[in-house]
Structure formats: structure tokens, C-alpha cells
Amino acid sequence: MSGTSLHPRVEQALEVYGMKRYEEALALLDRRLAEAPDDHGAWTVRARCLTAAGRNEEGLDAADRALKLEPELADGHFMRGFALRRMSRLPEAEQSQREAIRLAPDRWGPRAQRAEMLIFVGTKEEALQEAQEAVRLGPDVVDTWHTMYKVAAFNSRSDLLDESVRQLLRIDPTDQLAVATVTHREVRKPGTSAARAADLYAGALAAAPDSESLRSDLDRAVYRMLRGTRWLALLCLAMAAVTADVFPAGGGAKELPVDLGTRLWALTLMGLVWGFGAWRRYRRLRTGARLTVSVLVRRSFWPRVVLGQATWATLCALLLVVLPWSERTVPQVLFWLALVPNLLSITHDRDKV
């Protein structure tokens, strides 16, 4: 609303709008328009509040009322284009933003909006030129660099994508787009484990706590960790089966029960598997990642299934090793009862979170 003299009540409505209290702002504007129905500035701010509240058709009507009162109002054309874009009427929206640029060539808002729409109704070159002009006019505004990021992705310009991320982090180190982009790049590096990914996403979420995409990514990374515990359990099951000689090879069957020293050694190895493979890794996670483990297990079905299967397989392995079995029938049943449930689900539960 730069360059426009606004009534104090309209200025107050703008401040309330900035706090996302749209209905309160609309009430202030209604009072102003009741006493001055020809206040085009009030109609323009009303259009802004209505579109922000998702009432796009009403927002378009308010912008049209402002333009009827003042046809050369740049803010009116900008808000008209904004509402039309929300209504997916992109050619009309692009034309409105072009008119806003004509009337206020030094404003970055219409240029950023037009650049994003040119991705769909123009050419790559036009979109890039408009995005570059937007960041020139608003070099310290996150919205212009968000636009540049989108246009750069559309033009396959990795150099501009990197520059957009750098500038966004310079302006706002907690910017969700920039933080998520940097984190995804780290996670996608070869050899990144599920625990490392969970740590990275937890750190990113601490910087941008309102990011739903980062929260979902953290949930998926933690789920990958939980799925990994089944392999630890199955390793323990295999060790237990070998120790207890559940399936003797050829004619070399061991005499049962297996001596206590061998069984204690197997228990020690199983403890090391879980200590280094799970507990130590869990304790080294960021607090946010550790909390997500417990929350995810309480909240979602498949993490509970995975953890239950790992626990069941480990319990069966312990029974095979701890008890001094004198025959092999029951140990063989325990082995298959532990193995089969894991094998049945391990191939198709990868993307359940």
C-alpha cells in the first residue's frame, strides 16, 4: 500500500491483518466503509484480507470496487491479480499484474506474482526476466527469492537455485524453503544412514519449527530407523539358532543341551548387537529425534508393528539361547514363529509412514 494515504482506521486494519486476525481487520474496514463507501484504499485492504482468508470471489469483488473508484490504482490491480490467481484464472491475473507494473514499475510485488504466473502462461525467458527484476527491486525480501527459486527450478538453473537458498538464509535463517532444501541435500548424499537423516531433520525442524514437510520427513527417517531394528533382531535370531544348533547340518548335530558357556557367549554377542546397533545410536540422536521415536510409536500403527516384530524376534532368540533345550522340535517352532512374521511384512511396509 505504499504511496497511498490511508485513513487511520484502514492503517489499523492493515496492522491487524499483519497479525493474521483477518475477521477483526474486516470488521474495522466495514466500519470505515459504512462511513466512507468511496474509500478505495479501504476496499483494497478489504480485498487483501478476504483473499488471505480464502474468500477469493469476495476479494475479487472488493478489488473491482476499488478500481471502479480509482482505475489507476496499482494496489487495486495487484490485489485483483492476486485474487484471480487464487481462482486459477491465470491469463486474467497475469494481465492485472502487468497493469500494476505499468502503474508502479518500482514495486517488487506485481513482478514476483507475474513471474510465477508466466511459468504457466508465458515463456521461461519472460518468467526469469521478471523474477530477476523482482529480486533487484526487493533484494532483502524473502518473497522475491522464493519466486526466484521457483522460476530457477522451472528453468533448470541450478546456479540460481543455490543463490536463492543462500540469499534466503541470509535474510531469514529459519526460512522453511531454504532450511528444507539444504537438509534434503545433506540427506541425499550417498551413505547417509537413517539415524543421520533423523538427526539432520531434527536439527532443521529446530530451526524451522512450523515446517510440516520437515516434520513429515523426520517421521519417515525415524520409521526407517525402526525398520532397521528388525534386521538387528533377525541377526540375533540367526546367532541364537546357530548357538542352539536348531537346524543341524548333515550328520554333525551337537549334543543337547548346549553348554552354558557357549550360550552365555551368544547372549553377550546379542547384547553387543543391540548396544552398538540400537541403544548407542539412539542415545546419540538429537533430543527432537528421540522424542519423535516415542511419539511415532504411540501415534502410528506401522511403527508399533515394526517394533513389536523386532521385540518378538529378539525374545524368541533369547528363549533359544537361555533355556537348556534337550530336543529340537520346540526351538525350531520358535525360530519359524519369529522369522515368518518379519518376512511377511518386511517387503511391503517401507512407505507406511
C-alpha positions as CSV (number, residue, x, y, z in Angstrom):
1,M,0.0,0.0,0.0
2,S,3.0,2.3,-0.5
3,G,2.4,5.6,-2.0
4,T,-1.2,5.7,-0.7
5,S,-2.5,7.9,2.1
6,L,-4.8,5.7,4.2
7,H,-7.3,6.5,6.8
8,P,-6.2,5.7,10.4
9,R,-8.8,3.0,10.7
10,V,-7.6,1.4,7.5
11,E,-4.0,1.6,8.8
12,Q,-5.1,-0.1,11.9
13,A,-6.8,-2.8,9.9
14,L,-3.6,-3.4,8.0
15,E,-1.7,-3.9,11.3
16,V,-4.3,-6.4,12.4
17,Y,-4.1,-8.1,9.0
18,G,-0.3,-8.5,9.6
19,M,-1.1,-10.5,12.7
20,K,-3.4,-12.8,10.7
21,R,-6.5,-11.6,12.5
22,Y,-8.5,-11.3,9.3
23,E,-12.0,-11.2,10.7
24,E,-11.0,-8.4,13.1
25,A,-9.5,-6.4,10.3
26,L,-12.6,-6.9,8.2
27,A,-14.7,-5.6,11.0
28,L,-12.6,-2.4,11.2
29,L,-12.9,-2.0,7.4
30,D,-16.6,-2.4,7.5
31,R,-16.9,0.4,10.0
32,R,-14.8,2.6,7.7
33,L,-16.7,1.8,4.6
34,A,-20.0,2.4,6.3
35,E,-19.0,6.0,6.8
36,A,-17.0,6.4,3.6
37,P,-18.1,3.9,0.9
38,D,-15.9,5.6,-1.7
39,D,-12.6,5.0,0.2
40,H,-10.7,3.0,-2.5
41,G,-7.8,2.3,0.0
42,A,-10.2,0.6,2.4
43,W,-11.6,-1.5,-0.5
44,T,-8.1,-2.6,-1.5
45,V,-7.2,-3.6,2.1
46,R,-10.5,-5.4,2.3
47,A,-9.6,-7.4,-0.9
48,R,-6.3,-8.3,0.8
49,C,-8.0,-9.6,3.9
50,L,-10.6,-11.5,2.1
51,T,-8.1,-13.4,-0.2
52,A,-5.9,-14.1,2.8
53,A,-9.0,-15.7,4.5
54,G,-9.7,-17.8,1.4
55,R,-12.7,-15.8,0.3
56,N,-11.3,-15.2,-3.2
57,E,-14.5,-14.2,-5.0
58,E,-15.3,-11.6,-2.4
59,G,-11.7,-10.5,-2.6
60,L,-12.1,-10.0,-6.3
61,D,-15.3,-8.0,-5.9
62,A,-13.6,-5.8,-3.4
63,A,-10.6,-5.2,-5.7
64,D,-13.1,-4.4,-8.5
65,R,-14.9,-1.9,-6.3
66,A,-11.5,-0.2,-5.5
67,L,-10.7,0.0,-9.3
68,K,-14.1,1.4,-10.1
69,L,-13.4,4.2,-7.7
70,E,-9.8,4.7,-8.8
71,P,-8.9,3.0,-12.1
72,E,-5.2,3.9,-11.9
73,L,-4.7,2.3,-8.5
74,A,-1.7,0.0,-8.7
75,D,-2.6,-1.8,-5.4
76,G,-6.1,-2.5,-6.8
77,H,-4.8,-4.2,-9.9
78,F,-2.3,-6.1,-7.8
79,M,-5.0,-7.4,-5.5
80,R,-7.3,-8.2,-8.4
81,G,-4.5,-10.3,-10.0
82,F,-3.8,-12.0,-6.7
83,A,-7.4,-13.0,-6.2
84,L,-7.7,-14.1,-9.9
85,R,-4.6,-16.3,-9.4
86,R,-6.2,-17.9,-6.4
87,M,-9.2,-18.7,-8.6
88,S,-6.9,-20.2,-11.2
89,R,-7.8,-17.6,-13.8
90,L,-4.1,-17.1,-14.7
91,P,-4.3,-15.2,-18.0
92,E,-6.6,-12.5,-16.4
93,A,-4.4,-12.5,-13.3
94,E,-1.2,-12.0,-15.4
95,Q,-2.8,-9.1,-17.2
96,S,-3.8,-7.4,-13.9
97,Q,-0.2,-7.7,-12.6
98,R,1.1,-6.3,-15.9
99,E,-1.2,-3.3,-15.4
100,A,0.1,-3.0,-11.8
101,I,3.7,-3.0,-13.1
102,R,2.8,-0.2,-15.6
103,L,1.4,1.9,-12.8
104,A,4.1,1.2,-10.2
105,P,7.2,0.0,-12.0
106,D,9.4,0.2,-8.9
107,R,7.2,-2.3,-6.9
108,W,8.5,-5.9,-6.5
109,G,5.2,-7.5,-5.6
110,P,3.5,-7.4,-9.0
111,R,6.7,-8.5,-10.7
112,A,7.1,-11.5,-8.4
113,Q,3.5,-12.5,-8.9
114,R,3.7,-12.1,-12.7
115,A,7.0,-14.1,-12.8
116,E,5.3,-17.1,-11.1
117,M,2.3,-17.0,-13.4
118,L,4.5,-16.7,-16.5
119,I,5.7,-20.2,-15.7
120,F,2.2,-21.4,-16.8
121,V,1.0,-18.7,-19.2
122,G,4.3,-17.3,-20.7
123,T,7.8,-18.4,-21.5
124,K,10.8,-19.4,-19.4
125,E,12.7,-16.4,-20.5
126,E,9.9,-13.9,-19.6
127,A,9.5,-15.6,-16.2
128,L,13.2,-15.4,-15.5
129,Q,13.5,-11.7,-16.5
130,E,10.6,-10.8,-14.3
131,A,12.0,-12.8,-11.3
132,Q,15.4,-11.1,-11.7
133,E,13.7,-7.7,-11.8
134,A,11.7,-8.6,-8.6
135,V,14.9,-9.5,-6.7
136,R,16.6,-6.4,-7.9
137,L,13.7,-4.3,-6.5
138,G,13.4,-6.3,-3.3
139,P,16.8,-7.8,-2.6
140,D,16.1,-8.2,1.1
141,V,12.6,-9.7,0.8
142,V,12.1,-13.4,1.2
143,D,9.1,-13.5,-1.2
144,T,11.2,-12.3,-4.1
145,W,13.8,-15.0,-3.5
146,H,11.0,-17.6,-3.2
147,T,9.8,-16.5,-6.6
148,M,13.4,-16.8,-8.0
149,Y,13.7,-20.3,-6.6
150,K,10.5,-21.4,-8.3
151,V,11.5,-19.8,-11.6
152,A,15.0,-21.1,-11.4
153,A,13.7,-24.7,-10.9
154,F,11.4,-24.2,-13.9
155,N,14.4,-23.1,-16.0
156,S,16.7,-25.8,-14.6
157,R,19.1,-23.2,-13.4
158,S,21.0,-24.8,-10.5
159,D,23.2,-21.7,-10.1
160,L,20.1,-19.6,-9.4
161,L,18.6,-22.2,-7.1
162,D,21.8,-22.2,-5.0
163,E,21.9,-18.4,-5.0
164,S,18.2,-18.3,-3.9
165,V,18.9,-20.6,-1.0
166,R,21.9,-18.6,0.1
167,Q,20.0,-15.3,0.0
168,L,17.0,-16.8,1.8
169,L,19.3,-18.0,4.6
170,R,21.0,-14.6,4.7
171,I,17.6,-12.8,5.1
172,D,16.0,-15.4,7.4
173,P,18.0,-18.3,8.8
174,T,14.7,-20.0,9.7
175,D,13.1,-19.8,6.2
176,Q,11.3,-23.1,5.7
177,L,12.1,-23.5,2.0
178,A,15.8,-22.8,2.4
179,V,16.3,-24.9,5.5
180,A,14.4,-27.8,3.9
181,T,16.4,-27.6,0.7
182,V,19.8,-27.6,2.5
183,T,18.7,-30.5,4.7
184,H,17.4,-32.6,1.8
185,R,20.7,-32.2,0.0
186,E,22.6,-33.4,3.0
187,V,20.2,-36.4,3.5
188,R,20.5,-37.4,-0.2
189,K,24.3,-37.7,0.0
190,P,25.4,-41.3,-0.6
191,G,25.8,-43.4,2.6
192,T,23.6,-41.3,4.8
193,S,22.1,-43.6,7.4
194,A,18.5,-43.4,8.8
195,A,19.9,-42.1,12.1
196,R,21.9,-39.4,10.4
197,A,18.9,-38.4,8.4
198,A,16.8,-38.2,11.5
199,D,19.4,-36.0,13.2
200,L,19.5,-33.7,10.2
201,Y,15.7,-33.3,10.0
202,A,15.5,-32.8,13.8
203,G,18.1,-30.0,13.5
204,A,16.3,-28.4,10.6
205,L,13.0,-28.6,12.4
206,A,14.5,-26.9,15.4
207,A,15.5,-24.0,13.0
208,A,12.1,-24.0,11.2
209,P,9.6,-25.4,13.8
210,D,6.5,-24.6,11.7
211,S,7.5,-26.7,8.7
212,E,5.1,-29.6,8.2
213,S,7.2,-31.0,5.4
214,L,10.3,-31.3,7.7
215,R,8.1,-32.9,10.4
216,S,6.9,-35.5,7.9
217,D,10.5,-36.1,6.7
218,L,11.6,-36.6,10.3
219,D,8.8,-39.1,10.9
220,R,9.9,-41.1,7.8
221,A,13.5,-41.1,8.8
222,V,12.6,-42.3,12.3
223,Y,10.5,-45.0,10.8
224,R,13.4,-46.1,8.7
225,M,15.4,-46.4,11.9
226,L,12.7,-48.6,13.5
227,R,12.6,-50.8,10.4
228,G,16.3,-51.3,10.9
229,T,15.8,-52.7,14.3
230,R,14.2,-55.8,12.7
231,W,17.5,-56.6,11.0
232,L,19.2,-56.5,14.4
233,A,16.6,-58.8,15.8
234,L,16.9,-61.2,12.9
235,L,20.7,-61.2,13.3
236,C,20.2,-62.2,16.9
237,L,17.8,-64.9,15.9
238,A,20.3,-66.3,13.4
239,M,23.0,-66.3,16.1
240,A,20.7,-68.0,18.6
241,A,19.7,-70.7,16.0
242,V,23.4,-71.4,15.3
243,T,24.2,-71.5,19.0
244,A,21.4,-73.8,19.9
245,D,22.0,-75.9,16.8
246,V,18.3,-75.6,15.9
247,F,19.0,-76.9,12.3
248,P,22.0,-79.3,12.4
249,A,23.8,-79.6,9.1
250,G,24.3,-83.1,7.8
251,G,25.3,-85.6,10.5
252,G,27.1,-83.1,12.6
253,A,24.4,-82.4,15.2
254,K,25.6,-81.1,18.5
255,E,24.7,-82.9,21.7
256,L,21.9,-81.1,23.5
257,P,21.6,-79.1,25.7
258,V,24.4,-76.7,24.5
259,D,26.9,-76.0,27.3
260,L,26.3,-72.9,29.4
261,G,29.5,-71.1,28.4
262,T,28.5,-71.1,24.7
263,R,25.1,-69.8,25.5
264,L,26.5,-67.0,27.7
265,W,28.8,-66.0,24.9
266,A,25.9,-65.9,22.5
267,L,24.0,-63.7,24.9
268,T,27.0,-61.3,25.1
269,L,27.2,-61.0,21.4
270,M,23.4,-60.3,21.2
271,G,23.8,-57.6,23.8
272,L,26.6,-56.1,21.8
273,V,24.5,-56.1,18.6
274,W,21.7,-54.2,20.4
275,G,24.0,-52.0,22.4
276,F,26.0,-50.7,19.4
277,G,23.4,-51.2,16.7
278,A,20.4,-49.5,18.5
279,W,20.9,-48.2,22.0
280,R,24.2,-46.3,21.4
281,R,22.8,-44.9,18.2
282,Y,19.6,-43.8,19.9
283,R,21.4,-42.1,22.7
284,R,23.5,-40.1,20.3
285,L,20.4,-38.7,18.5
286,R,19.2,-35.1,18.9
287,T,16.5,-34.7,21.5
288,G,14.0,-33.9,18.8
289,A,14.7,-37.2,17.0
290,R,14.5,-39.2,20.2
291,L,11.2,-37.7,21.2
292,T,9.9,-38.4,17.7
293,V,10.6,-42.1,18.2
294,S,8.3,-42.4,21.2
295,V,5.6,-40.1,19.6
296,L,5.6,-42.0,16.4
297,V,5.3,-45.4,18.1
298,R,2.3,-44.1,20.2
299,R,0.6,-42.4,17.3
300,S,1.0,-44.7,14.3
301,F,0.1,-48.3,13.6
302,W,3.0,-49.5,11.5
303,P,5.9,-48.2,13.7
304,R,4.3,-50.3,16.5
305,V,4.1,-53.3,14.2
306,V,7.7,-53.0,13.3
307,L,8.9,-52.5,16.8
308,G,6.7,-55.4,18.0
309,Q,8.1,-57.7,15.4
310,A,11.7,-56.8,16.4
311,T,10.9,-57.4,20.0
312,W,9.2,-60.7,19.3
313,A,12.1,-62.0,17.2
314,T,14.6,-60.9,19.9
315,L,12.5,-62.6,22.6
316,C,12.4,-65.8,20.7
317,A,16.2,-65.6,20.2
318,L,16.7,-65.2,23.9
319,L,14.5,-68.2,24.6
320,L,16.5,-70.3,22.2
321,V,19.8,-69.4,24.0
322,V,18.7,-69.1,27.6
323,L,16.8,-72.3,28.0
324,P,18.8,-75.6,28.0
325,W,16.8,-77.4,25.2
326,S,17.2,-81.2,25.2
327,E,15.4,-81.6,21.8
328,R,14.9,-79.5,18.7
329,T,11.2,-79.5,17.9
330,V,10.2,-76.6,20.1
331,P,13.3,-74.5,19.2
332,Q,12.5,-75.0,15.5
333,V,8.9,-73.8,16.0
334,L,10.1,-70.8,17.9
335,F,12.6,-69.9,15.1
336,W,9.9,-70.0,12.4
337,L,7.4,-68.1,14.6
338,A,10.0,-65.3,14.9
339,L,11.1,-65.3,11.3
340,V,7.9,-65.7,9.3
341,P,6.0,-62.5,10.6
342,N,9.1,-60.4,9.8
343,L,9.5,-61.8,6.3
344,L,5.8,-61.4,5.6
345,S,5.8,-57.6,6.2
346,I,9.4,-56.6,5.6
347,T,9.0,-56.3,1.8
348,H,5.8,-54.1,1.7
349,D,5.9,-51.8,4.8
350,R,8.6,-49.5,3.5
351,D,6.4,-46.4,2.9
352,K,3.8,-46.8,5.6
353,V,4.7,-43.5,7.3
